[in-house]
Amino acid sequence: MIKAVVFDLDDTLCKIGKGIQKKDISLLKAIEKANVRVIIASGKPTYYLCGFFRQVGLKKPILIGENGGDVQFGISLPPRERFTLPYSEVAKTNVEFFRTAISKACPNLFWQPNRVGLGMFPKDRRETAKITKIIEENRDKLTDVSVFYYSDAIDIIPSEINKYNSLQCLCNKLDIAQDEIIAVGDGANDYPMFNFAKISYGVKVKDETKVTKNFDTINDVLQYILENNI
């Protein structure tokens, strides 16, 4: 029996910078109405996710921000319940090293308001090149730290912070087993949650070996879940 479905946001539930289509919102609500928890696991901070999902109309969404670092129940601010995953002092020191070094090299860089790791949005290729150079020249500072490159952003986060560990902690709290959850995503930062869930669905995932089944659109995924898993 499926008790929860966890979705990545950007390029999964919606295109980057866009909202979720109305037809897909209806299907998300249908999943929740079937007494299945809807969980969002994104690289975006929970603060962003609160605003994004305020208009979606889900009753009790669970928000996982910063690729697993920050977990919040519901969309209220301040949250009724939240927790942050633990991570090492080495990771904390190295994350702060990169924050300082990159800030000096790119003083006008836009930083995502994270609680745990670093989320950066370079404005052009020059800024991206500067950040990449700092990371490559300081690989000794990548101990306990992971780097993710996206089409519009770069994340530097503690390696212990990932969607696998956050789902494991959350499912323990909710008494949900690994075979009672479905993971849906599109990219490399979703692979940890694919590894956690016994069932995983991709939206145009490049490495199809990572998922149980791959789909062309999120609408196809939502329809399949409602027709075959719930």
SULFENVEN-V845318 format. One line per field, one symbol per residue. ss: DSSP state (2 for helix, 1 for strand, 0 for the rest). A space follows every 10 residues. Layout:
ss: ???
//
This chain:
ss: 0001111001 0001000000 0222222222 2220001111 1000022222 2220000000 0111122201 1110000000 1111000022 2222222222 2222200001 1000000111 1000222222 2222222022 2200111110 0001111100 0022222222 2222000222 1111100222 2222220011 1110000222 0011100222 2222222200
//
